[in-house]
């Protein structure tokens, strides 16, 4: 087919693709790369399109730890739960115009299931570190994160205290 396939992939790198099953949103991913490759004759006009992507936690990569207005290269948190630290960083990012589609359903005192946070260890984050890296550091302490994809195009970040397994490393799927 000289005019190309009868469809056009309208998604671009960085856009979020929702995955649905029988009408219910089951998650999704941010497009990282779109390729086109020649396939054998008769398969979608001789083209197939591999798409690679990253999960919805990648939304946190758009925001960074911001300076507190001094010359300090780190931002120090002491005497508060890690969730309170992350909430402070998310709210700061929102005031700077990023993470506008992110909602979180935990508080500085309760996790997403209503369990109390019991941690108060001090943490220090380098200015310029992404909030995804901050979440990974917090996950090293046993906090489990999940992101729900909402029908209205927003994302709900969930955090659970002592969920029981370390989810801080990357998960790959094909």
C-alpha positions as CSV (number, residue, x, y, z in Angstrom):
1,X,0.0,0.0,0.0
2,X,1.8,3.1,-1.2
3,X,-0.3,5.5,0.9
4,X,0.6,3.7,4.1
5,X,-1.6,1.9,6.6
6,X,-5.2,2.9,6.9
7,X,-4.5,4.2,10.5
8,X,-2.2,6.8,11.8
9,X,-0.5,6.5,15.2
10,X,-1.5,9.9,16.7
11,X,0.3,9.4,20.0
12,X,3.7,11.0,20.4
13,X,6.6,10.5,22.8
14,X,5.7,11.5,26.3
15,X,1.9,11.2,25.9
16,X,0.0,8.8,28.2
17,X,-1.9,5.9,26.7
18,X,-4.7,4.5,28.9
19,X,-5.2,0.7,28.7
20,X,-8.8,-0.4,29.0
21,X,-10.4,-3.9,29.2
22,X,-14.1,-4.2,28.6
23,X,-14.5,-0.4,29.1
24,X,-12.7,-0.3,32.5
25,X,-9.4,1.6,32.8
26,X,-6.7,-1.0,33.7
27,X,-3.7,1.3,33.8
28,X,-1.5,2.7,31.0
29,X,1.9,4.0,30.1
30,X,3.8,7.0,28.9
31,X,5.1,6.5,25.3
32,X,8.9,6.4,25.3
33,X,9.6,5.4,21.7
34,X,7.6,4.6,18.6
35,X,9.2,2.6,15.8
36,X,8.2,1.3,12.5
37,X,9.6,-1.8,11.0
38,X,9.0,-3.8,7.9
39,X,7.0,-6.9,8.4
40,X,6.2,-9.7,6.0
41,X,3.8,-9.1,3.1
42,X,0.2,-8.8,4.1
43,X,0.6,-7.8,7.8
44,X,-0.9,-4.3,8.2
45,X,0.4,-3.1,4.9
46,X,3.9,-4.4,5.6
47,X,4.5,-2.3,8.7
48,X,4.3,-3.1,12.4
49,X,4.7,-0.6,15.1
50,X,6.7,-1.4,18.3
51,X,5.9,1.0,21.1
52,X,7.9,1.1,24.3
53,X,6.8,3.0,27.4
54,X,7.1,3.6,31.1
55,X,4.4,3.3,33.8
56,X,2.5,6.1,35.4
57,X,5.0,6.6,38.2
58,X,7.1,8.4,35.4
59,X,4.9,11.4,36.0
60,X,7.1,12.1,39.0
61,X,10.1,12.5,36.7
62,X,8.7,15.8,35.5
63,X,9.3,17.5,38.9
64,X,12.6,18.0,40.8
65,X,13.6,18.9,44.4
66,X,13.8,22.7,44.4
67,X,16.1,24.9,46.3
68,X,14.8,26.4,49.6
69,X,16.1,29.8,48.4
70,X,19.5,29.5,50.0
71,X,22.8,28.4,48.4
72,X,22.3,24.9,49.9
73,X,22.7,22.0,47.5
74,X,20.4,19.7,49.6
75,X,17.0,20.0,51.1
76,X,16.9,18.5,54.6
77,X,13.8,17.0,56.3
78,X,13.8,16.0,60.0
79,X,11.2,14.7,62.4
80,X,8.4,14.0,60.0
81,X,7.1,11.0,58.1
82,X,8.4,10.3,54.7
83,X,4.9,10.9,53.3
84,X,5.0,14.4,54.7
85,X,8.3,15.0,52.9
86,X,6.9,13.8,49.6
87,X,3.7,15.8,50.0
88,X,5.7,18.9,50.6
89,X,7.8,18.3,47.5
90,X,4.7,17.5,45.4
91,X,2.9,20.7,46.6
92,X,6.0,22.7,45.8
93,X,6.1,21.3,42.3
94,X,2.4,22.1,41.8
95,X,3.0,25.7,42.8
96,X,5.7,25.9,40.1
97,X,3.3,24.6,37.5
98,X,4.2,20.9,37.2
99,X,2.3,17.8,38.3
100,X,-1.0,19.5,37.6
101,X,-2.7,16.2,36.8
102,X,-1.4,14.4,40.0
103,X,-3.6,13.8,43.0
104,X,-2.6,11.9,46.1
105,X,-4.9,10.1,48.5
106,X,-2.6,9.9,51.6
107,X,-1.8,12.5,54.2
108,X,1.2,13.4,56.3
109,X,-0.3,11.2,59.1
110,X,-2.2,8.4,57.3
111,X,-1.4,6.2,54.3
112,X,-3.9,5.4,51.5
113,X,-5.5,2.7,53.6
114,X,-5.8,4.9,56.7
115,X,-2.9,3.3,58.5
116,X,-0.7,5.7,60.6
117,X,2.8,6.5,59.4
118,X,5.3,5.4,62.0
119,X,8.6,6.7,60.5
120,X,10.3,9.9,61.4
121,X,13.9,9.3,60.2
122,X,15.6,12.4,58.8
123,X,16.2,12.5,55.0
124,X,18.2,14.7,52.7
125,X,17.6,15.2,49.0
126,X,19.9,16.8,46.5
127,X,18.5,19.9,44.7
128,X,17.7,18.8,41.2
129,X,16.8,15.2,42.0
130,X,13.6,14.1,40.4
131,X,10.6,13.2,42.6
132,X,10.7,9.8,41.0
133,X,14.1,9.3,42.5
134,X,12.8,10.6,45.9
135,X,10.0,8.1,45.7
136,X,12.5,5.3,45.0
137,X,14.5,6.3,48.1
138,X,11.4,6.3,50.2
139,X,10.4,2.9,48.7
140,X,13.7,1.6,50.0
141,X,12.2,2.0,53.5
142,X,9.3,-0.3,52.8
143,X,6.8,2.3,51.5
144,X,4.8,0.9,48.6
145,X,3.5,3.3,45.9
146,X,0.8,2.8,43.3
147,X,-0.7,5.1,40.7
148,X,-4.3,4.9,39.6
149,X,-5.2,6.2,36.2
150,X,-8.5,8.2,36.4
151,X,-11.0,8.4,33.6
152,X,-10.8,12.3,33.7
153,X,-7.1,12.2,32.7
154,X,-5.7,12.7,36.2
155,X,-3.5,10.3,38.2
156,X,-3.9,9.4,41.9
157,X,-0.7,8.6,43.7
158,X,-1.2,6.1,46.6
159,X,1.3,5.3,49.3
160,X,1.1,2.4,51.8
161,X,3.0,2.0,55.0
162,X,4.8,-1.3,55.5
163,X,3.2,-3.0,52.5
164,X,5.6,-5.9,52.9
165,X,7.8,-6.0,49.7
166,X,10.3,-3.7,48.2
167,X,8.9,-2.3,44.9
168,X,11.7,0.3,44.4
169,X,13.3,-1.4,41.4
170,X,12.1,-1.1,37.8
171,X,9.6,-3.5,36.4
172,X,9.8,-4.3,32.7
173,X,7.1,-5.7,30.6
174,X,6.6,-6.5,26.9
